[in-house]
Amino acid sequence: MNQPAAGRPVIFDFGGVLVDWNPRYLYRQLFDDEVAMERFLTFVCSTTWNLMQDAGRSFDEAVAELSARFPEQRALIEAYHHRWEEMVAGPIHGSVAILESLKARGTPLYGLTNWSAEKFALTRRRYGFFELFDGITVSGEVKLIKPDPAIYLLNMETFGLTAKDCVFIDDSAINCLAAERLGMTVIEFRSPESLREALQAMAILV
C-alpha cells in the first residue's frame, strides 16, 4: 500500500538548500581581484580538494598536503580551515520555514549531506533547525559521498526507509539523478519558492 503523501519521508541536502555556504564569502575578504580569487578556488582550494574532506579526510591533513604543493599560498589555504565558519552566511530562511511546516505536519525528515564531519559539527551547533530531523547521514562521518549510490543506500538502511516512498531534495543535478536511479522521487532545488510549489503539487505540503 502506498504511503499517504503527508507521511512520505523527505530527505534534505543541507548546503545550498538549508544553509547558505560559499567559500567566496570568506575569500572576497582576502582577495582584491575577483579573477585571482576564482583562479585560487579553481586550482588550489578547489571543489575536488574540498570534496576529499567531505569524504572523511581531516582538514589538518588536507591543509598540510596542499600547502606543501603551494607554499606561497599557505596563508590562504590555512584560512579555508581556520576561518571556515566565515563561509557560512546563515540559514536559507525560506527553506527552513518549509522544513518547520513539514515537521508540524508530522512528515518524517532526514538529512543526507556531503559535509566534513568536523565542519558539520560546528554548523550543527549554530542552528537549531537541525534538531527537527529524525536522522542525518553526514558523508564525512560515514566516509562516503554523493553521488555514490552506497551513501543513499546506507541512509535508507540506517533509518528504515524505502526508496519508492522517499522524496529527495538536493541542489545538485548529479546527486538528484543518483537518487532517481535508486527509485526516489527527486526535487532539484532552485529556490524555496519552487520547492514549496513542488511539495504542494505532491500534496506533501499545503
C-alpha positions as CSV (number, residue, x, y, z in Angstrom):
1,M,0.0,0.0,0.0
2,N,1.3,3.4,-0.9
3,Q,2.2,5.8,1.9
4,P,-0.1,8.9,2.3
5,A,1.6,11.9,0.8
6,A,2.0,13.8,4.0
7,G,3.6,10.8,5.6
8,R,6.3,10.2,2.9
9,P,9.8,10.7,4.2
10,V,11.6,13.8,2.9
11,I,15.4,13.7,2.6
12,F,17.1,17.1,2.6
13,D,20.6,18.0,1.3
14,F,21.9,20.9,3.5
15,G,24.5,23.1,1.7
16,G,22.7,25.2,-0.9
17,V,19.3,24.0,0.3
18,L,19.1,24.9,4.0
19,V,22.4,26.5,4.6
20,D,23.9,29.3,2.5
21,W,27.6,28.2,2.2
22,N,30.0,29.6,-0.3
23,P,33.8,29.9,0.1
24,R,33.6,33.3,-1.7
25,Y,32.0,34.8,1.4
26,L,35.4,34.4,3.0
27,Y,37.8,34.9,0.1
28,R,36.2,38.1,-1.1
29,Q,37.7,39.5,2.1
30,L,41.1,38.1,1.2
31,F,41.3,39.0,-2.5
32,D,41.1,42.4,-4.1
33,D,41.0,40.7,-7.5
34,E,37.9,38.6,-8.4
35,V,39.7,36.8,-11.2
36,A,42.6,35.8,-8.9
37,M,40.2,34.6,-6.3
38,E,38.4,32.4,-8.8
39,R,41.7,31.0,-10.0
40,F,42.6,30.1,-6.4
41,L,39.3,28.4,-5.8
42,T,39.6,26.5,-9.1
43,F,43.2,25.4,-9.0
44,V,44.2,25.5,-5.3
45,C,41.4,25.1,-2.8
46,S,39.2,23.5,-5.5
47,T,35.9,21.8,-5.2
48,T,37.6,18.5,-5.7
49,W,40.1,19.2,-2.9
50,N,37.2,20.2,-0.6
51,L,35.3,17.1,-1.5
52,M,38.0,14.9,0.0
53,Q,37.2,16.5,3.4
54,D,33.6,15.7,2.8
55,A,34.7,12.1,2.2
56,G,36.4,12.0,5.6
57,R,39.9,13.5,5.2
58,S,40.8,15.8,8.1
59,F,41.3,19.5,7.4
60,D,44.7,19.4,9.1
61,E,45.9,16.7,6.7
62,A,44.3,18.5,3.7
63,V,45.9,21.8,4.5
64,A,49.3,20.3,5.1
65,E,49.2,18.4,1.8
66,L,48.1,21.4,-0.2
67,S,50.5,23.9,1.5
68,A,53.4,21.6,0.6
69,R,52.3,21.9,-3.1
70,F,51.6,25.6,-3.0
71,P,53.8,27.0,-0.2
72,E,53.4,30.6,-1.4
73,Q,49.6,30.2,-0.8
74,R,49.9,28.7,2.6
75,A,48.1,31.5,4.5
76,L,45.2,31.5,2.1
77,I,45.0,27.7,2.3
78,E,45.0,27.8,6.1
79,A,42.2,30.3,6.0
80,Y,39.9,27.7,4.4
81,H,40.3,25.7,7.6
82,H,40.7,28.2,10.4
83,R,38.2,30.7,9.0
84,W,35.8,28.2,7.6
85,E,32.7,29.5,9.5
86,E,33.0,32.8,7.6
87,M,32.0,30.8,4.5
88,V,28.5,30.3,6.1
89,A,26.2,33.3,5.5
90,G,23.4,31.7,7.5
91,P,20.3,29.6,7.0
92,I,18.2,29.8,3.9
93,H,15.2,31.1,5.7
94,G,12.5,30.1,3.2
95,S,13.7,26.6,3.1
96,V,13.9,26.4,6.9
97,A,10.2,27.6,7.0
98,I,9.3,24.7,4.7
99,L,11.2,22.3,7.0
100,E,9.3,23.6,10.0
101,S,5.9,23.3,8.2
102,L,6.8,19.7,7.2
103,K,7.7,18.9,10.8
104,A,4.4,20.4,12.0
105,R,2.5,18.1,9.6
106,G,4.3,15.0,11.0
107,T,6.4,14.4,7.9
108,P,9.4,12.1,8.6
109,L,12.5,14.3,8.0
110,Y,16.0,13.1,7.2
111,G,19.3,14.7,6.1
112,L,21.8,13.4,3.6
113,T,24.7,15.8,3.2
114,N,28.2,15.9,1.7
115,W,30.0,17.7,4.6
116,S,33.2,17.4,6.5
117,A,32.4,15.8,9.9
118,E,34.4,18.4,11.8
119,K,32.9,21.4,10.0
120,F,29.3,20.0,10.2
121,A,29.7,19.7,13.9
122,L,30.4,23.5,14.0
123,T,27.4,24.3,11.9
124,R,25.0,22.0,13.7
125,R,25.7,23.8,17.0
126,R,24.8,27.1,15.4
127,Y,21.4,26.3,14.0
128,G,18.6,24.7,16.0
129,F,16.6,23.6,12.9
130,F,18.9,20.5,12.6
131,E,17.1,19.2,15.7
132,L,13.9,18.9,13.5
133,F,15.4,15.9,11.7
134,D,14.6,12.3,12.6
135,G,18.1,11.3,11.3
136,I,21.1,12.7,9.5
137,T,23.8,11.0,7.4
138,V,27.0,13.0,7.1
139,S,29.4,12.0,4.4
140,G,32.5,12.8,6.4
141,E,31.3,10.6,9.2
142,V,30.5,7.6,7.0
143,K,33.3,8.1,4.6
144,L,31.1,8.0,1.5
145,I,29.9,10.9,-0.7
146,K,27.1,11.6,-3.0
147,P,26.5,10.7,-5.8
148,D,27.9,7.3,-4.8
149,P,24.8,5.1,-4.5
150,A,26.3,3.5,-1.4
151,I,25.6,6.6,0.8
152,Y,22.0,6.7,-0.3
153,L,21.5,3.0,0.5
154,L,23.3,3.5,3.8
155,N,21.0,6.4,4.7
156,M,17.9,4.3,3.9
157,E,19.2,1.2,5.7
158,T,20.1,3.2,8.8
159,F,16.7,4.8,9.1
160,G,14.5,2.0,7.7
161,L,13.4,3.9,4.6
162,T,12.3,2.6,1.2
163,A,13.4,4.4,-1.9
164,K,10.0,4.5,-3.6
165,D,8.5,6.3,-0.6
166,C,11.2,8.9,-0.3
167,V,11.3,12.4,-1.7
168,F,14.9,13.6,-2.1
169,I,15.8,17.3,-2.3
170,D,19.3,18.5,-3.5
171,D,20.7,21.4,-5.4
172,S,23.0,19.1,-7.5
173,A,21.6,17.6,-10.6
174,I,24.1,14.7,-10.4
175,N,23.0,13.9,-6.8
176,C,19.4,14.1,-7.8
177,L,20.0,11.7,-10.8
178,A,21.7,9.2,-8.5
179,A,18.7,9.3,-6.1
180,E,16.2,8.9,-9.0
181,R,18.1,5.9,-10.3
182,L,17.5,4.2,-6.9
183,G,13.8,4.9,-7.2
184,M,13.3,8.0,-5.1
185,T,11.2,10.9,-6.2
186,V,13.5,13.9,-6.6
187,I,13.2,17.7,-6.4
188,E,16.2,19.6,-7.8
189,F,16.3,22.6,-5.5
190,R,16.4,26.1,-7.2
191,S,14.6,28.3,-4.6
192,P,12.4,27.9,-1.5
193,E,9.5,29.1,-3.6
194,S,9.9,26.4,-6.3
195,L,10.5,23.8,-3.5
196,R,7.2,24.8,-1.8
197,E,5.4,24.5,-5.2
198,A,6.8,21.1,-5.9
199,L,5.9,19.8,-2.4
200,Q,2.4,21.2,-2.7
201,A,2.0,19.5,-6.1
202,M,2.8,16.2,-4.4
203,A,0.3,17.0,-1.6
204,I,3.2,16.7,1.0
205,L,2.7,20.4,1.9
206,V,-0.4,22.5,1.8
